[in-house]
């Protein structure tokens, strides 16, 4: 696939894809005889992984480290797992924070609904 096809498929700009390759998030993408990037299945797998991990809030640095370890082979499996476990822990922490924020927002909405209905609780109850 060309870079523009990959860009459309994954809703990433071509600049982002080039940046990901330049900083090592995506291993070097194969090129055709004209020197144009020709994304193969392995390259697409990396794009999918990066997109998924970024949407989960995994940082660029952690993903670069994961890619670096992956390139070193099977000897780094334990390190890669540890990195992923830590990223999972951080994601769960963010999810808990978001859940608390959502609950507080729900209480504020409920308080305002009560105000509109003429039976408001004290503001400190939120």
N, C-alpha and C positions, 0 to 999 in steps of 0.2 A: 504494500500500500504506500502511496505517496504521503508526504507530510500533510498535504491539504486534505486528503481523504481521512487520515487519522485525526486531524484537527476537527473535522466535521463529525466524525463518529463519536468522539469523546468530549466534544464541546470544550476543547482547549485551543488556544491560539497557537499558530505555528511558532510564534516567538517563545511561548511557554514550553512547547515541545523541544525546541532547540536549547533553551535554557536548561531544562531537565537533563538533557544529554550532556551539555557542557559541564555542569556541576557534578555529574556522576550519578544522578538519580536513575537514569536509564543508561544501561550499558550502550556502548557505541552501536549505533544503528547501522546495519549493512547498507551499502550503496550499490547502485547499479553501475553498468559500464560507463555511464555518463557522469558518475559522481553524485547522482541524486539519491537522497535517502529512500530506501526501499524497506519499509517496516515488515519484518517477518513475524511469525506467530510468537516467538520469544519476546521480541520488542513490544508487540501489542500486549502481551501478558504483563510486562513491566509497566506499561502505561496504565493498564487497568488497575494494577496493584497500587501504583502511586496515587491515582485518582481516588481510589477507595480509601486509602490510608489518610490522604490529605483531607477528605471530607469528614473523617473521624477525628480530625484535629492532630494527627501525628505530625510532628515537626520535620522540616526539611533535613535538619542535622541528623535526626534519628534514621530517616530514610536513606540518607547518604551512607551512614554507618552500616545499615542493613545491607545495602547494595555492595559496599566494600567487602563486608564479611562473606556475602554470598559468592562473590567472585573468587574468594580464597578457598572455596570448596567445603567438603564435608567436615573438615576439622573444626569448622566454626559453627556447627549446628547448635551446640549448647549456648554459645554466645548470642546467636540469632534468636533462639527461643527466649533467652533472658531479656533481650531487648524488646521483643514482642510482649512478653509478660508485663514488663514495666510500662509499656505504652497502653496496654489494656487497663492496668491499675489507674493510670492517669485519666484515661477516658471514663472509667467508672466514677472517679472523683468528680470530674466535670459534669457527668450526668446527674450525680447526687446534688451538686450545686444548682444545676438547672431545675431539678425537681423541687428543691426548696424555693427557688425563685418563682416557679409556676404556682406553687401552693400559696405563696404570699400574694401574688397577682390575683389569684382566684378569690382570696379573702378580701382584697381591695375592691374587686368588681362586685362581690356580694354586698359589701358595705355600701357602695354607691347605689346598688339596686334597692337596698333598704332605705337609703336617703330619698330616693325617688318615690318610694312607697310610703314615706312618712314615718317609718319606724327604724331609725338608724341606731346602730350600736355605737359605743364610744370609739373614737378613732384609735385609741390605744389598744383596742381589741384585735386589731389587724396584726 
